[in-house]
Amino acid sequence: MLLLAAKCIGAGLATMGLAGAGIGIGNVFGSLLHSISRNPSIKDELFKMAILGFALTEAIALFALMIAFLLLFAL
């Protein structure tokens, strides 16, 4: 019983990384819009960099989710 409670608490704490990733993704695209409004001529180059930032930030979220699932369902 105590082990199950510890697993649930650990998984809940691991999913807090998802909130940070959501904030990071919002920051990436907010900065993209700000940068495009300041210099529209380099829109394509900025968009490529924003997609890279999105992918790296989303990878952190997937790692946090994977850790939560490992805590819940691993033996």
mmCIF file of the N, C-alpha and C atoms, coordinates in Angstrom:
data_MODEL
# 
_entry.id   MODEL 
# 
loop_
_atom_site.group_PDB 
_atom_site.id 
_atom_site.type_symbol 
_atom_site.label_atom_id 
_atom_site.label_alt_id 
_atom_site.label_comp_id 
_atom_site.label_asym_id 
_atom_site.label_entity_id 
_atom_site.label_seq_id 
_atom_site.pdbx_PDB_ins_code 
_atom_site.Cartn_x 
_atom_site.Cartn_y 
_atom_site.Cartn_z 
_atom_site.occupancy 
_atom_site.B_iso_or_equiv 
_atom_site.pdbx_formal_charge 
_atom_site.auth_seq_id 
_atom_site.auth_comp_id 
_atom_site.auth_asym_id 
_atom_site.auth_atom_id 
_atom_site.pdbx_PDB_model_num 
ATOM 1   N N  . MET A 1 1  ? 0.817  -1.191 0.000   1.00 0.00 ? 1  MET A N  1 
ATOM 2   C CA . MET A 1 1  ? 0.000  0.000  0.000   1.00 0.00 ? 1  MET A CA 1 
ATOM 3   C C  . MET A 1 1  ? 0.862  1.257  0.000   1.00 0.00 ? 1  MET A C  1 
ATOM 4   N N  . LEU A 1 2  ? 1.911  1.253  0.833   1.00 0.00 ? 2  LEU A N  1 
ATOM 5   C CA . LEU A 1 2  ? 2.801  2.399  0.900   1.00 0.00 ? 2  LEU A CA 1 
ATOM 6   C C  . LEU A 1 2  ? 3.583  2.561  -0.404  1.00 0.00 ? 2  LEU A C  1 
ATOM 7   N N  . LEU A 1 3  ? 3.948  1.448  -1.013  1.00 0.00 ? 3  LEU A N  1 
ATOM 8   C CA . LEU A 1 3  ? 4.670  1.501  -2.285  1.00 0.00 ? 3  LEU A CA 1 
ATOM 9   C C  . LEU A 1 3  ? 3.796  2.102  -3.380  1.00 0.00 ? 3  LEU A C  1 
ATOM 10  N N  . LEU A 1 4  ? 2.532  1.742  -3.408  1.00 0.00 ? 4  LEU A N  1 
ATOM 11  C CA . LEU A 1 4  ? 1.612  2.303  -4.394  1.00 0.00 ? 4  LEU A CA 1 
ATOM 12  C C  . LEU A 1 4  ? 1.442  3.806  -4.198  1.00 0.00 ? 4  LEU A C  1 
ATOM 13  N N  . ALA A 1 5  ? 1.349  4.251  -2.961  1.00 0.00 ? 5  ALA A N  1 
ATOM 14  C CA . ALA A 1 5  ? 1.230  5.683  -2.680  1.00 0.00 ? 5  ALA A CA 1 
ATOM 15  C C  . ALA A 1 5  ? 2.486  6.420  -3.117  1.00 0.00 ? 5  ALA A C  1 
ATOM 16  N N  . ALA A 1 6  ? 3.651  5.829  -2.864  1.00 0.00 ? 6  ALA A N  1 
ATOM 17  C CA . ALA A 1 6  ? 4.905  6.463  -3.264  1.00 0.00 ? 6  ALA A CA 1 
ATOM 18  C C  . ALA A 1 6  ? 5.017  6.548  -4.786  1.00 0.00 ? 6  ALA A C  1 
ATOM 19  N N  . LYS A 1 7  ? 4.555  5.493  -5.481  1.00 0.00 ? 7  LYS A N  1 
ATOM 20  C CA . LYS A 1 7  ? 4.568  5.521  -6.940  1.00 0.00 ? 7  LYS A CA 1 
ATOM 21  C C  . LYS A 1 7  ? 3.675  6.628  -7.479  1.00 0.00 ? 7  LYS A C  1 
ATOM 22  N N  . CYS A 1 8  ? 2.494  6.769  -6.897  1.00 0.00 ? 8  CYS A N  1 
ATOM 23  C CA . CYS A 1 8  ? 1.565  7.805  -7.363  1.00 0.00 ? 8  CYS A CA 1 
ATOM 24  C C  . CYS A 1 8  ? 2.097  9.197  -7.088  1.00 0.00 ? 8  CYS A C  1 
ATOM 25  N N  . ILE A 1 9  ? 2.691  9.401  -5.943  1.00 0.00 ? 9  ILE A N  1 
ATOM 26  C CA . ILE A 1 9  ? 3.271  10.712 -5.632  1.00 0.00 ? 9  ILE A CA 1 
ATOM 27  C C  . ILE A 1 9  ? 4.436  11.009 -6.564  1.00 0.00 ? 9  ILE A C  1 
ATOM 28  N N  . GLY A 1 10 ? 5.296  10.032 -6.805  1.00 0.00 ? 10 GLY A N  1 
ATOM 29  C CA . GLY A 1 10 ? 6.425  10.232 -7.714  1.00 0.00 ? 10 GLY A CA 1 
ATOM 30  C C  . GLY A 1 10 ? 5.979  10.519 -9.134  1.00 0.00 ? 10 GLY A C  1 
ATOM 31  N N  . ALA A 1 11 ? 4.956  9.818  -9.594  1.00 0.00 ? 11 ALA A N  1 
ATOM 32  C CA . ALA A 1 11 ? 4.452  10.053 -10.947 1.00 0.00 ? 11 ALA A CA 1 
ATOM 33  C C  . ALA A 1 11 ? 3.834  11.442 -11.049 1.00 0.00 ? 11 ALA A C  1 
ATOM 34  N N  . GLY A 1 12 ? 3.133  11.858 -10.019 1.00 0.00 ? 12 GLY A N  1 
ATOM 35  C CA . GLY A 1 12 ? 2.567  13.205 -10.018 1.00 0.00 ? 12 GLY A CA 1 
ATOM 36  C C  . GLY A 1 12 ? 3.636  14.278 -10.044 1.00 0.00 ? 12 GLY A C  1 
ATOM 37  N N  . LEU A 1 13 ? 4.701  14.062 -9.296  1.00 0.00 ? 13 LEU A N  1 
ATOM 38  C CA . LEU A 1 13 ? 5.803  15.024 -9.305  1.00 0.00 ? 13 LEU A CA 1 
ATOM 39  C C  . LEU A 1 13 ? 6.523  15.030 -10.651 1.00 0.00 ? 13 LEU A C  1 
ATOM 40  N N  . ALA A 1 14 ? 6.621  13.872 -11.290 1.00 0.00 ? 14 ALA A N  1 
ATOM 41  C CA . ALA A 1 14 ? 7.293  13.806 -12.588 1.00 0.00 ? 14 ALA A CA 1 
ATOM 42  C C  . ALA A 1 14 ? 6.500  14.535 -13.669 1.00 0.00 ? 14 ALA A C  1 
ATOM 43  N N  . THR A 1 15 ? 5.174  14.545 -13.538 1.00 0.00 ? 15 THR A N  1 
ATOM 44  C CA . THR A 1 15 ? 4.374  15.220 -14.557 1.00 0.00 ? 15 THR A CA 1 
ATOM 45  C C  . THR A 1 15 ? 4.401  16.738 -14.404 1.00 0.00 ? 15 THR A C  1 
ATOM 46  N N  . MET A 1 16 ? 5.005  17.248 -13.349 1.00 0.00 ? 16 MET A N  1 
ATOM 47  C CA . MET A 1 16 ? 5.150  18.699 -13.238 1.00 0.00 ? 16 MET A CA 1 
ATOM 48  C C  . MET A 1 16 ? 6.048  19.247 -14.350 1.00 0.00 ? 16 MET A C  1 
ATOM 49  N N  . GLY A 1 17 ? 6.888  18.379 -14.902 1.00 0.00 ? 17 GLY A N  1 
ATOM 50  C CA . GLY A 1 17 ? 7.715  18.789 -16.033 1.00 0.00 ? 17 GLY A CA 1 
ATOM 51  C C  . GLY A 1 17 ? 6.889  19.145 -17.254 1.00 0.00 ? 17 GLY A C  1 
ATOM 52  N N  . LEU A 1 18 ? 5.692  18.597 -17.351 1.00 0.00 ? 18 LEU A N  1 
ATOM 53  C CA . LEU A 1 18 ? 4.817  18.910 -18.480 1.00 0.00 ? 18 LEU A CA 1 
ATOM 54  C C  . LEU A 1 18 ? 4.361  20.367 -18.435 1.00 0.00 ? 18 LEU A C  1 
ATOM 55  N N  . ALA A 1 19 ? 4.149  20.895 -17.246 1.00 0.00 ? 19 ALA A N  1 
ATOM 56  C CA . ALA A 1 19 ? 3.760  22.304 -17.121 1.00 0.00 ? 19 ALA A CA 1 
ATOM 57  C C  . ALA A 1 19 ? 4.907  23.207 -17.580 1.00 0.00 ? 19 ALA A C  1 
ATOM 58  N N  . GLY A 1 20 ? 6.118  22.857 -17.207 1.00 0.00 ? 20 GLY A N  1 
ATOM 59  C CA . GLY A 1 20 ? 7.272  23.628 -17.644 1.00 0.00 ? 20 GLY A CA 1 
ATOM 60  C C  . GLY A 1 20 ? 7.452  23.588 -19.151 1.00 0.00 ? 20 GLY A C  1 
ATOM 61  N N  . ALA A 1 21 ? 7.185  22.438 -19.736 1.00 0.00 ? 21 ALA A N  1 
ATOM 62  C CA . ALA A 1 21 ? 7.295  22.326 -21.193 1.00 0.00 ? 21 ALA A CA 1 
ATOM 63  C C  . ALA A 1 21 ? 6.226  23.163 -21.882 1.00 0.00 ? 21 ALA A C  1 
ATOM 64  N N  . GLY A 1 22 ? 5.026  23.189 -21.315 1.00 0.00 ? 22 GLY A N  1 
ATOM 65  C CA . GLY A 1 22 ? 3.969  24.036 -21.881 1.00 0.00 ? 22 GLY A CA 1 
ATOM 66  C C  . GLY A 1 22 ? 4.342  25.505 -21.840 1.00 0.00 ? 22 GLY A C  1 
ATOM 67  N N  . ILE A 1 23 ? 4.928  25.940 -20.753 1.00 0.00 ? 23 ILE A N  1 
ATOM 68  C CA . ILE A 1 23 ? 5.385  27.323 -20.644 1.00 0.00 ? 23 ILE A CA 1 
ATOM 69  C C  . ILE A 1 23 ? 6.497  27.588 -21.656 1.00 0.00 ? 23 ILE A C  1 
ATOM 70  N N  . GLY A 1 24 ? 7.405  26.622 -21.807 1.00 0.00 ? 24 GLY A N  1 
ATOM 71  C CA . GLY A 1 24 ? 8.501  26.784 -22.757 1.00 0.00 ? 24 GLY A CA 1 
ATOM 72  C C  . GLY A 1 24 ? 8.031  26.875 -24.194 1.00 0.00 ? 24 GLY A C  1 
ATOM 73  N N  . ILE A 1 25 ? 7.049  26.058 -24.556 1.00 0.00 ? 25 ILE A N  1 
ATOM 74  C CA . ILE A 1 25 ? 6.521  26.092 -25.921 1.00 0.00 ? 25 ILE A CA 1 
ATOM 75  C C  . ILE A 1 25 ? 5.822  27.427 -26.179 1.00 0.00 ? 25 ILE A C  1 
ATOM 76  N N  . GLY A 1 26 ? 5.076  27.901 -25.203 1.00 0.00 ? 26 GLY A N  1 
ATOM 77  C CA . GLY A 1 26 ? 4.451  29.213 -25.341 1.00 0.00 ? 26 GLY A CA 1 
ATOM 78  C C  . GLY A 1 26 ? 5.480  30.313 -25.489 1.00 0.00 ? 26 GLY A C  1 
ATOM 79  N N  . ASN A 1 27 ? 6.565  30.200 -24.774 1.00 0.00 ? 27 ASN A N  1 
ATOM 80  C CA . ASN A 1 27 ? 7.640  31.184 -24.873 1.00 0.00 ? 27 ASN A CA 1 
ATOM 81  C C  . ASN A 1 27 ? 8.299  31.156 -26.246 1.00 0.00 ? 27 ASN A C  1 
ATOM 82  N N  . VAL A 1 28 ? 8.515  29.965 -26.796 1.00 0.00 ? 28 VAL A N  1 
ATOM 83  C CA . VAL A 1 28 ? 9.138  29.837 -28.117 1.00 0.00 ? 28 VAL A CA 1 
ATOM 84  C C  . VAL A 1 28 ? 8.284  30.518 -29.187 1.00 0.00 ? 28 VAL A C  1 
ATOM 85  N N  . PHE A 1 29 ? 6.987  30.213 -29.208 1.00 0.00 ? 29 PHE A N  1 
ATOM 86  C CA . PHE A 1 29 ? 6.150  30.765 -30.261 1.00 0.00 ? 29 PHE A CA 1 
ATOM 87  C C  . PHE A 1 29 ? 5.795  32.230 -30.011 1.00 0.00 ? 29 PHE A C  1 
ATOM 88  N N  . GLY A 1 30 ? 5.747  32.636 -28.757 1.00 0.00 ? 30 GLY A N  1 
ATOM 89  C CA . GLY A 1 30 ? 5.559  34.057 -28.469 1.00 0.00 ? 30 GLY A CA 1 
ATOM 90  C C  . GLY A 1 30 ? 6.747  34.868 -28.943 1.00 0.00 ? 30 GLY A C  1 
ATOM 91  N N  . SER A 1 31 ? 7.938  34.352 -28.719 1.00 0.00 ? 31 SER A N  1 
ATOM 92  C CA . SER A 1 31 ? 9.143  35.028 -29.197 1.00 0.00 ? 31 SER A CA 1 
ATOM 93  C C  . SER A 1 31 ? 9.210  35.020 -30.718 1.00 0.00 ? 31 SER A C  1 
ATOM 94  N N  . LEU A 1 32 ? 8.719  33.945 -31.331 1.00 0.00 ? 32 LEU A N  1 
ATOM 95  C CA . LEU A 1 32 ? 8.678  33.890 -32.795 1.00 0.00 ? 32 LEU A CA 1 
ATOM 96  C C  . LEU A 1 32 ? 7.789  34.999 -33.349 1.00 0.00 ? 32 LEU A C  1 
ATOM 97  N N  . LEU A 1 33 ? 6.606  35.169 -32.785 1.00 0.00 ? 33 LEU A N  1 
ATOM 98  C CA . LEU A 1 33 ? 5.707  36.216 -33.265 1.00 0.00 ? 33 LEU A CA 1 
ATOM 99  C C  . LEU A 1 33 ? 6.300  37.600 -33.053 1.00 0.00 ? 33 LEU A C  1 
ATOM 100 N N  . HIS A 1 34 ? 6.943  37.800 -31.922 1.00 0.00 ? 34 HIS A N  1 
ATOM 101 C CA . HIS A 1 34 ? 7.577  39.086 -31.651 1.00 0.00 ? 34 HIS A CA 1 
ATOM 102 C C  . HIS A 1 34 ? 8.708  39.357 -32.646 1.00 0.00 ? 34 HIS A C  1 
ATOM 103 N N  . SER A 1 35 ? 9.511  38.336 -32.920 1.00 0.00 ? 35 SER A N  1 
ATOM 104 C CA . SER A 1 35 ? 10.637 38.511 -33.839 1.00 0.00 ? 35 SER A CA 1 
ATOM 105 C C  . SER A 1 35 ? 10.172 38.750 -35.263 1.00 0.00 ? 35 SER A C  1 
ATOM 106 N N  . ILE A 1 36 ? 9.129  38.054 -35.687 1.00 0.00 ? 36 ILE A N  1 
ATOM 107 C CA . ILE A 1 36 ? 8.615  38.254 -37.046 1.00 0.00 ? 36 ILE A CA 1 
ATOM 108 C C  . ILE A 1 36 ? 8.018  39.646 -37.190 1.00 0.00 ? 36 ILE A C  1 
ATOM 109 N N  . SER A 1 37 ? 7.376  40.139 -36.147 1.00 0.00 ? 37 SER A N  1 
ATOM 110 C CA . SER A 1 37 ? 6.803  41.484 -36.242 1.00 0.00 ? 37 SER A CA 1 
ATOM 111 C C  . SER A 1 37 ? 7.892  42.549 -36.289 1.00 0.00 ? 37 SER A C  1 
ATOM 112 N N  . ARG A 1 38 ? 9.054  42.270 -35.712 1.00 0.00 ? 38 ARG A N  1 
ATOM 113 C CA . ARG A 1 38 ? 10.159 43.229 -35.762 1.00 0.00 ? 38 ARG A CA 1 
ATOM 114 C C  . ARG A 1 38 ? 10.924 43.161 -37.075 1.00 0.00 ? 38 ARG A C  1 
ATOM 115 N N  . ASN A 1 39 ? 11.061 41.960 -37.656 1.00 0.00 ? 39 ASN A N  1 
ATOM 116 C CA . ASN A 1 39 ? 11.835 41.807 -38.887 1.00 0.00 ? 39 ASN A CA 1 
ATOM 117 C C  . ASN A 1 39 ? 11.194 40.730 -39.758 1.00 0.00 ? 39 ASN A C  1 
ATOM 118 N N  . PRO A 1 40 ? 10.178 41.099 -40.551 1.00 0.00 ? 40 PRO A N  1 
ATOM 119 C CA . PRO A 1 40 ? 9.454  40.088 -41.333 1.00 0.00 ? 40 PRO A CA 1 
ATOM 120 C C  . PRO A 1 40 ? 10.269 39.462 -42.464 1.00 0.00 ? 40 PRO A C  1 
ATOM 121 N N  . SER A 1 41 ? 11.381 40.065 -42.837 1.00 0.00 ? 41 SER A N  1 
ATOM 122 C CA . SER A 1 41 ? 12.135 39.552 -43.983 1.00 0.00 ? 41 SER A CA 1 
ATOM 123 C C  . SER A 1 41 ? 12.835 38.223 -43.682 1.00 0.00 ? 41 SER A C  1 
ATOM 124 N N  . ILE A 1 42 ? 13.070 37.904 -42.436 1.00 0.00 ? 42 ILE A N  1 
ATOM 125 C CA . ILE A 1 42 ? 13.742 36.645 -42.101 1.00 0.00 ? 42 ILE A CA 1 
ATOM 126 C C  . ILE A 1 42 ? 12.772 35.649 -41.470 1.00 0.00 ? 42 ILE A C  1 
ATOM 127 N N  . LYS A 1 43 ? 11.512 35.708 -41.898 1.00 0.00 ? 43 LYS A N  1 
ATOM 128 C CA . LYS A 1 43 ? 10.468 34.859 -41.333 1.00 0.00 ? 43 LYS A CA 1 
ATOM 129 C C  . LYS A 1 43 ? 10.784 33.376 -41.484 1.00 0.00 ? 43 LYS A C  1 
ATOM 130 N N  . ASP A 1 44 ? 11.263 32.962 -42.650 1.00 0.00 ? 44 ASP A N  1 
ATOM 131 C CA . ASP A 1 44 ? 11.522 31.536 -42.883 1.00 0.00 ? 44 ASP A CA 1 
ATOM 132 C C  . ASP A 1 44 ? 12.634 31.003 -41.977 1.00 0.00 ? 44 ASP A C  1 
ATOM 133 N N  . GLU A 1 45 ? 13.694 31.777 -41.822 1.00 0.00 ? 45 GLU A N  1 
ATOM 134 C CA . GLU A 1 45 ? 14.800 31.345 -40.963 1.00 0.00 ? 45 GLU A CA 1 
ATOM 135 C C  . GLU A 1 45 ? 14.362 31.292 -39.496 1.00 0.00 ? 45 GLU A C  1 
ATOM 136 N N  . LEU A 1 46 ? 13.576 32.266 -39.071 1.00 0.00 ? 46 LEU A N  1 
ATOM 137 C CA . LEU A 1 46 ? 13.082 32.269 -37.697 1.00 0.00 ? 46 LEU A CA 1 
ATOM 138 C C  . LEU A 1 46 ? 12.148 31.091 -37.445 1.00 0.00 ? 46 LEU A C  1 
ATOM 139 N N  . PHE A 1 47 ? 11.335 30.757 -38.430 1.00 0.00 ? 47 PHE A N  1 
ATOM 140 C CA . PHE A 1 47 ? 10.395 29.656 -38.258 1.00 0.00 ? 47 PHE A CA 1 
ATOM 141 C C  . PHE A 1 47 ? 11.127 28.325 -38.112 1.00 0.00 ? 47 PHE A C  1 
ATOM 142 N N  . LYS A 1 48 ? 12.197 28.138 -38.875 1.00 0.00 ? 48 LYS A N  1 
ATOM 143 C CA . LYS A 1 48 ? 12.991 26.908 -38.740 1.00 0.00 ? 48 LYS A CA 1 
ATOM 144 C C  . LYS A 1 48 ? 13.572 26.780 -37.340 1.00 0.00 ? 48 LYS A C  1 
ATOM 145 N N  . MET A 1 49 ? 14.082 27.886 -36.816 1.00 0.00 ? 49 MET A N  1 
ATOM 146 C CA . MET A 1 49 ? 14.655 27.851 -35.469 1.00 0.00 ? 49 MET A CA 1 
ATOM 147 C C  . MET A 1 49 ? 13.568 27.628 -34.411 1.00 0.00 ? 49 MET A C  1 
ATOM 148 N N  . ALA A 1 50 ? 12.380 28.178 -34.640 1.00 0.00 ? 50 ALA A N  1 
ATOM 149 C CA . ALA A 1 50 ? 11.286 27.997 -33.688 1.00 0.00 ? 50 ALA A CA 1 
ATOM 150 C C  . ALA A 1 50 ? 10.831 26.538 -33.664 1.00 0.00 ? 50 ALA A C  1 
ATOM 151 N N  . ILE A 1 51 ? 10.792 25.901 -34.812 1.00 0.00 ? 51 ILE A N  1 
ATOM 152 C CA . ILE A 1 51 ? 10.402 24.494 -34.861 1.00 0.00 ? 51 ILE A CA 1 
ATOM 153 C C  . ILE A 1 51 ? 11.436 23.632 -34.133 1.00 0.00 ? 51 ILE A C  1 
ATOM 154 N N  . LEU A 1 52 ? 12.713 23.973 -34.278 1.00 0.00 ? 52 LEU A N  1 
ATOM 155 C CA . LEU A 1 52 ? 13.760 23.258 -33.547 1.00 0.00 ? 52 LEU A CA 1 
ATOM 156 C C  . LEU A 1 52 ? 13.584 23.450 -32.041 1.00 0.00 ? 52 LEU A C  1 
ATOM 157 N N  . GLY A 1 53 ? 13.318 24.675 -31.616 1.00 0.00 ? 53 GLY A N  1 
ATOM 158 C CA . GLY A 1 53 ? 13.077 24.938 -30.197 1.00 0.00 ? 53 GLY A CA 1 
ATOM 159 C C  . GLY A 1 53 ? 11.853 24.209 -29.683 1.00 0.00 ? 53 GLY A C  1 
ATOM 160 N N  . PHE A 1 54 ? 10.805 24.158 -30.506 1.00 0.00 ? 54 PHE A N  1 
ATOM 161 C CA . PHE A 1 54 ? 9.598  23.426 -30.123 1.00 0.00 ? 54 PHE A CA 1 
ATOM 162 C C  . PHE A 1 54 ? 9.899  21.946 -29.946 1.00 0.00 ? 54 PHE A C  1 
ATOM 163 N N  . ALA A 1 55 ? 10.652 21.369 -30.874 1.00 0.00 ? 55 ALA A N  1 
ATOM 164 C CA . ALA A 1 55 ? 10.951 19.935 -30.807 1.00 0.00 ? 55 ALA A CA 1 
ATOM 165 C C  . ALA A 1 55 ? 11.779 19.606 -29.566 1.00 0.00 ? 55 ALA A C  1 
ATOM 166 N N  . LEU A 1 56 ? 12.755 20.434 -29.252 1.00 0.00 ? 56 LEU A N  1 
ATOM 167 C CA . LEU A 1 56 ? 13.582 20.163 -28.079 1.00 0.00 ? 56 LEU A CA 1 
ATOM 168 C C  . LEU A 1 56 ? 12.788 20.325 -26.785 1.00 0.00 ? 56 LEU A C  1 
ATOM 169 N N  . THR A 1 57 ? 11.911 21.315 -26.750 1.00 0.00 ? 57 THR A N  1 
ATOM 170 C CA . THR A 1 57 ? 11.089 21.518 -25.559 1.00 0.00 ? 57 THR A CA 1 
ATOM 171 C C  . THR A 1 57 ? 10.079 20.387 -25.398 1.00 0.00 ? 57 THR A C  1 
ATOM 172 N N  . GLU A 1 58 ? 9.515  19.943 -26.499 1.00 0.00 ? 58 GLU A N  1 
ATOM 173 C CA . GLU A 1 58 ? 8.554  18.845 -26.446 1.00 0.00 ? 58 GLU A CA 1 
ATOM 174 C C  . GLU A 1 58 ? 9.237  17.538 -26.041 1.00 0.00 ? 58 GLU A C  1 
ATOM 175 N N  . ALA A 1 59 ? 10.512 17.388 -26.398 1.00 0.00 ? 59 ALA A N  1 
ATOM 176 C CA . ALA A 1 59 ? 11.245 16.188 -25.991 1.00 0.00 ? 59 ALA A CA 1 
ATOM 177 C C  . ALA A 1 59 ? 11.360 16.119 -24.473 1.00 0.00 ? 59 ALA A C  1 
ATOM 178 N N  . ILE A 1 60 ? 11.554 17.257 -23.828 1.00 0.00 ? 60 ILE A N  1 
ATOM 179 C CA . ILE A 1 60 ? 11.620 17.280 -22.370 1.00 0.00 ? 60 ILE A CA 1 
ATOM 180 C C  . ILE A 1 60 ? 10.294 16.824 -21.779 1.00 0.00 ? 60 ILE A C  1 
ATOM 181 N N  . ALA A 1 61 ? 9.188  17.257 -22.376 1.00 0.00 ? 61 ALA A N  1 
ATOM 182 C CA . ALA A 1 61 ? 7.868  16.847 -21.896 1.00 0.00 ? 61 ALA A CA 1 
ATOM 183 C C  . ALA A 1 61 ? 7.677  15.342 -22.061 1.00 0.00 ? 61 ALA A C  1 
ATOM 184 N N  . LEU A 1 62 ? 8.119  14.808 -23.174 1.00 0.00 ? 62 LEU A N  1 
ATOM 185 C CA . LEU A 1 62 ? 7.981  13.369 -23.388 1.00 0.00 ? 62 LEU A CA 1 
ATOM 186 C C  . LEU A 1 62 ? 8.843  12.570 -22.414 1.00 0.00 ? 62 LEU A C  1 
ATOM 187 N N  . PHE A 1 63 ? 10.026 13.084 -22.086 1.00 0.00 ? 63 PHE A N  1 
ATOM 188 C CA . PHE A 1 63 ? 10.865 12.405 -21.102 1.00 0.00 ? 63 PHE A CA 1 
ATOM 189 C C  . PHE A 1 63 ? 10.192 12.400 -19.735 1.00 0.00 ? 63 PHE A C  1 
ATOM 190 N N  . ALA A 1 64 ? 9.590  13.522 -19.350 1.00 0.00 ? 64 ALA A N  1 
ATOM 191 C CA . ALA A 1 64 ? 8.903  13.592 -18.060 1.00 0.00 ? 64 ALA A CA 1 
ATOM 192 C C  . ALA A 1 64 ? 7.719  12.626 -18.029 1.00 0.00 ? 64 ALA A C  1 
ATOM 193 N N  . LEU A 1 65 ? 6.981  12.552 -19.120 1.00 0.00 ? 65 LEU A N  1 
ATOM 194 C CA . LEU A 1 65 ? 5.849  11.636 -19.189 1.00 0.00 ? 65 LEU A CA 1 
ATOM 195 C C  . LEU A 1 65 ? 6.311  10.182 -19.143 1.00 0.00 ? 65 LEU A C  1 
ATOM 196 N N  . MET A 1 66 ? 7.426  9.903  -19.797 1.00 0.00 ? 66 MET A N  1 
ATOM 197 C CA . MET A 1 66 ? 7.962  8.552  -19.790 1.00 0.00 ? 66 MET A CA 1 
ATOM 198 C C  . MET A 1 66 ? 8.390  8.139  -18.374 1.00 0.00 ? 66 MET A C  1 
ATOM 199 N N  . ILE A 1 67 ? 9.002  9.050  -17.647 1.00 0.00 ? 67 ILE A N  1 
ATOM 200 C CA . ILE A 1 67 ? 9.399  8.760  -16.274 1.00 0.00 ? 67 ILE A CA 1 
ATOM 201 C C  . ILE A 1 67 ? 8.172  8.499  -15.407 1.00 0.00 ? 67 ILE A C  1 
ATOM 202 N N  . ALA A 1 68 ? 7.112  9.285  -15.615 1.00 0.00 ? 68 ALA A N  1 
ATOM 203 C CA . ALA A 1 68 ? 5.888  9.073  -14.842 1.00 0.00 ? 68 ALA A CA 1 
ATOM 204 C C  . ALA A 1 68 ? 5.296  7.690  -15.124 1.00 0.00 ? 68 ALA A C  1 
ATOM 205 N N  . PHE A 1 69 ? 5.256  7.304  -16.394 1.00 0.00 ? 69 PHE A N  1 
ATOM 206 C CA . PHE A 1 69 ? 4.727  5.977  -16.732 1.00 0.00 ? 69 PHE A CA 1 
ATOM 207 C C  . PHE A 1 69 ? 5.623  4.861  -16.190 1.00 0.00 ? 69 PHE A C  1 
ATOM 208 N N  . LEU A 1 70 ? 6.928  5.061  -16.225 1.00 0.00 ? 70 LEU A N  1 
ATOM 209 C CA . LEU A 1 70 ? 7.822  4.054  -15.661 1.00 0.00 ? 70 LEU A CA 1 
ATOM 210 C C  . LEU A 1 70 ? 7.605  3.893  -14.167 1.00 0.00 ? 70 LEU A C  1 
ATOM 211 N N  . LEU A 1 71 ? 7.383  5.004  -13.473 1.00 0.00 ? 71 LEU A N  1 
ATOM 212 C CA . LEU A 1 71 ? 7.132  4.914  -12.040 1.00 0.00 ? 71 LEU A CA 1 
ATOM 213 C C  . LEU A 1 71 ? 5.828  4.194  -11.740 1.00 0.00 ? 71 LEU A C  1 
ATOM 214 N N  . LEU A 1 72 ? 4.825  4.430  -12.563 1.00 0.00 ? 72 LEU A N  1 
ATOM 215 C CA . LEU A 1 72 ? 3.515  3.818  -12.305 1.00 0.00 ? 72 LEU A CA 1 
ATOM 216 C C  . LEU A 1 72 ? 3.453  2.344  -12.685 1.00 0.00 ? 72 LEU A C  1 
ATOM 217 N N  . PHE A 1 73 ? 4.047  1.983  -13.822 1.00 0.00 ? 73 PHE A N  1 
ATOM 218 C CA . PHE A 1 73 ? 3.796  0.652  -14.371 1.00 0.00 ? 73 PHE A CA 1 
ATOM 219 C C  . PHE A 1 73 ? 4.988  -0.293 -14.332 1.00 0.00 ? 73 PHE A C  1 
ATOM 220 N N  . ALA A 1 74 ? 6.148  0.174  -13.888 1.00 0.00 ? 74 ALA A N  1 
ATOM 221 C CA . ALA A 1 74 ? 7.293  -0.735 -13.784 1.00 0.00 ? 74 ALA A CA 1 
ATOM 222 C C  . ALA A 1 74 ? 7.185  -1.537 -12.494 1.00 0.00 ? 74 ALA A C  1 
ATOM 223 N N  . LEU A 1 75 ? 7.803  -2.669 -12.485 1.00 0.00 ? 75 LEU A N  1 
ATOM 224 C CA . LEU A 1 75 ? 7.733  -3.537 -11.290 1.00 0.00 ? 75 LEU A CA 1 
ATOM 225 C C  . LEU A 1 75 ? 8.593  -3.054 -10.208 1.00 0.00 ? 75 LEU A C  1 
# 
